[in-house]
Amino acid sequence: QVQLVESGGGSVQAGGSLRLSCAASEYIYSSICMGWFRQAPGKEREGVATLDRNGIMLYADSVRGRFTISKDNAKNTLYLQMHSLMPEDTAMYYCAANFADLNCFSTYTYNYWGQGTQVTVSS
């Protein structure tokens, strides 16, 4: 059973930066996809950024150029560096891992999820 623990969320003003971390209990280098998803109140969970086993990164249009996903296999940790944060980035951010499916941007292919870390951006 893979356990994922997110950290790094918080409250920032618009234009600020945060770095989210996701510590995994298992060797994440064996994952097919790892990703960051977010869910704002009253909205569906959506993909933010994903990274597959071949190193291919995918980003939501709304965050491309501002967010960067990366992974440190030695530390079993996934990161999301977020710059130029905007109020619309406010959400609970979740880390997820998928060991079976290359459809990395779909929430339905992920079988392991963290508990989430809250990001709040004020204007």
Secondary structure, 3 states (H helix, E strand, C coil): CCCEEEECCEEEECCCCEEEEEEECCCHHHCCEEEEEEECCCCCCEEEEEEECCCCEEECCCCECCEEEEEEHHHCEEEEEECCCCHHHCEEEEEEEECCCCCCCCHHHCCEECCCEEEEEEC
